Structures are given as C-alpha cells and as structure tokens.
Amino acid sequence: MARIVPLRPGGYLGGMPKAVVLLSGGLDSATVAAIARDRGYEVHALTVAYGQRHAAELGAARRVGEALGIAEHRFASASLGDFGGSALTASIEVPKDRDLGEMGEAIPATYVPARNTVLLSLALAYAEAIGATDLFVGVNAVDYSGYPDCRPQFVEAFETLANLATKAGVEGARFKVHAPLILMSKREIIETGLALRVDYGLTHSCYDPVGDRACGRCDACLIRRRAFEELGMNDPALAR
C-alpha cells in the first residue's frame, strides 16, 4: 500500500498541469524531476521499494523530493525481490572495477527483470487516479547501461499501452511518457541538472553501498565519477 508524504508548506503549485515523476533518488531521476518542475508541471513523485537489497536510495529520494519542493511524494512497494534474478534484488555479486568499455557489451547482472515496466505501470495508475496524463522517467540509453527497458522503443511501446489499457485513454485522454534524458550522455545530464540547481550530493546511485556510503567501484559509481571529472568536478555523492 502506498504511503503519502504530506505536502510541504508552499509546495502545492495549484493551476499547473500535474505530472507523475518516477523518483528513485538517483542522479537521473533527480534531474528529471527538476526538468518537469522547470517545464511548469505540478510534480507528483512516486518512489517504489521494489525489493532492492539496499534501501539507501529510498532515503535519497526523500531528500531530493524535499529539496525540490514537489507537490506530493508517494512511496509504494512492488515485490520484485520475491523473484530475484538481479544483483540488486538477490545474492548475486555486483560487478566492480569494470572498464567503461565493458559496460555496454552485454546486459549487466544489475538488470532487474521487468523493473521499468512495473514502475511505469504504477506511475500510470497514480497518474490516472489524480487526473494527470504526463509521466516522467529518467531512463537513459547512452551511457553503457545495456538495459533493454531504457531504450526509446520501450518508452514508445509503453506509451501506446498506456493509451490502450486505461479508462482515461479509452475516453479520450492522451498519456505521454516523457524521457528527456534518454539520448543524453551522463555529462549532459549533470550539466542540465546543475543549471536547474539540483543538489547531486543528495542523490544516491550506487549498486552496492555500505550503509549510505557509495562504494565508488560499481558501474553506476564509475559512470558518475567519470562524468563529474569531465566537468572538472568531484562527485559529491562519493564525498558523503
């Protein structure tokens, strides 16, 4: 069952169109939430505990939501951990210290079966319930992820599904799935977020943290570090 975080004082932006943003607490989703807000949407964030072994990203999602002053933040659960099949949900070793060139060669062990399909379905249900037709997701097809559910074809297919499988869609509403980062490099994503005043020190992307501390060695940490270094910066999440 979803939990609702009460609105922050002044957080409601009445009169603006509503959008549901999947907010994991990572760098990409924080940037997408800031983009949705900058585009004039009243942001309703959804964070999902899907059975991931490490809960650090859930705390990061809360921090990011508070910093962005979103209208509403819901926390829901989906038991993908019951099925395993991923280094993020089962006792499977997280790849470490890989060369960046290796990361795009095959779908990595950190792929969670059907995760983005499930998360977008929950976001769609939330959106239909509150009368929103815009969904934002921080998928990215460029920087080595190798995940099949981060490709433009997936986003397009899910949008088609959303308009076929909902009461609102049948009655004439038009759902739109926004994936503004999908063709950006990680450096471009960070540059976009910095321009929108995203505090990346609040985010968490690590696949295998120790407590709340990023390992600095998994694919997610290495990709982030490289992008920040290209900008002449240190990754603030690694300094926590």
N, C-alpha and C positions, 0 to 999 in steps of 0.2 A: 504494500500500500504506500502511496506517495505521501511524503511529509511536505508541508508548506511552510516556507520561511516567511514570516510576516514582512510586509512592506517596510522599507526604511522610511523615516520621515523625509518627505520631499521626493521619494523615489518614484511615485506614480506620475507618469507623463501623459495625463489624460488628453484625448483628442488625436493622438498619433496612432497609426496603424500598428497592430500587435504583430510580433514575430516570436516564434519559439526558437531558441538557440540551444543546441546541444553543448553543454559546458562541462568538459571533463576536468578542467583545472590545468590543462597543459598549455603550452605556448600557442599552438594553433587555435584552440577553441577560445582562448582569451582574446586573441586578435580578432576572431570572427565576431565575438560579442561586441567588441569595440566598434567594428565596422557596421554592424547592424544598428547600434546606437547612433553612430555618426550619420547613417542614411535616414535617420528620422523615425526609426521604429521604437515602439514601446517594447522593451526586451523582457521576455519571459524565459528564464533559463531553466533547463532540465539537466540534472546531473543523475547519472544512473550507476548504482552499485551493481555491477553485473557478475560479481563473484571473483573479482580480481584479488590476487594474493596480497597485494599491498594497498592499504587504504589511504596512503599519503595524498593521492590525487584528489580524494574527496574533500579533504581539508583545504587543499589548494583551490578547488572550485568555489568553496565558500568564501575564501579570502578574495578571490577575483571578483565574484559577484558583489561583494560588499564594496570593493574599491570602485567598481564601475557604476554603482548606484542603480542597479537594474530594478524593474518594477516588481518582479516576483521571481522567486527561486524555488523550484520544487526538486525534491530528492526522491527518486523511485528506485526500485530494485528489480532485477531480472536475473534469474539463477543460471546464467551460462556456466558458472563454475561447476554445476552438477554434471556437466558433460566433459569437462576438461578439454584436452586436445590442443592446449596452448601453454607456452611458458608463462603466460600471465595469469592462468587460472589453475594450473596443475603443477605437480612437482617435476617440471621439465627445466633443464638448465637454460638460463638466459644467455644468449651469445654475448661474448665480451671481447673487447680489443680487436674488433674486425676492421680490416681495411675498408675505407669508404667504397672502394670499387666492388667489394664483395657483396655489398648490401642490396644491390639491385639484381643479383644473379638468379635468385630464387625466392619464393615466398618464405619469409623467415618463421622461426619457431614461435615468435611473438604474435603471429596472426591468431586472432580469436574467431573460431568458426561462426559465421553469420552475425558478428557483433554489430556492424553498422546497419545491417538490415533490421535487426531487433531494435537498436537505439532509435533509428529514424521512425520505425513503426510506433514506438512510444511517443516520440515527439509529434507525430501526426495525430495520434489520439488526443494528446494535450492540446494541440492547435485547434482541432475540430471542436473540442469541448469549450474553448474560450472564444471561438469565432475568429481565429487567426487563419490566414491562408499562406503565410510565408514561414518557411523553415530554413534555418541556417545551420550549416555543418562545416567543420574545419578539416575536411579531407583534403589530401594533397597527393598528387600523382607524380611529382617531380623528384623529390629528394630521397631516392633509394628505398622507399617503404616496401615496394613489391606487393602491397596488399590489393587483392582483386576488388575489394569494396571501397577503394579510394579512387577509382577511375571515373572519368566523365561518363562512360557508358552506364555505369552503375547508378550514378546520380540521375541521369535522364530516365532510366528504366524505373527507378523508384518514384520519380515524379509522375510518370504515367500511371503507375499503380495507385498512387495517392488519389488521383482524379477518377479512377475507376472503382475504387474499393470503399469509398466513403459516402455517407448520406449527403454531406455538403457538396461533394464533387458531382454526384448524380443530379442534385438540384441546381447546379449551375455555377457553384463556386469554382475558382481555379487555383489549385495549390501550386506553389512554386518552391522548389528546393534550391536554395542559394548555396553555392560552394565557391566563394570568392577567392580562396587560396589555391584552388585545385591545380593551376598551372604556374604557380609562383615557386621560386626557389626559397629555401629557408631564410636566406639573407633578405630577400624581398619581403617575406612575411614579417620579419623582425623590423625592417625599416618602416613598413606600413604601421605596425603596432606602436613603434616609438613615436611616429608622427601623431598618433591618436592618444598618446600618453599612457600606454599600457605599461604597468609595472611588472616586468618579467621576473623580478625577484619573488613575486607572489606565486608564480606558476610552478608546476611540477610535471616533468615529462619522463623521468627515469623509469625504466622497466624493472629494476632490481634494487630499490633503495634500502638503506639501513636506517630504520625509523623514518624520519622525514628527510634524511640526507641523501642526495643523488649519488649514485655510485661513480659517475664520471667515466664509465667504461663500456656501458651498453650502447647499442646502436643509437638510441634516442639521445643519450648524453653526448655522444661523439658528433652527431649531426648538428646539434645545438651549438656545441663548443666551436666547431669549425665556422658556423655562420656568424657567431659573435666575433670570432677572431678576424674574419674577413672585414668586419666593420670596425676593427681596431678596439674591440671591447672584450671584457671578460664576461662569461655567462653568470649573471647574478644568482641564478639558482644553485650553481656549484659553490658559491661563496657562503651559502647558508649553513 
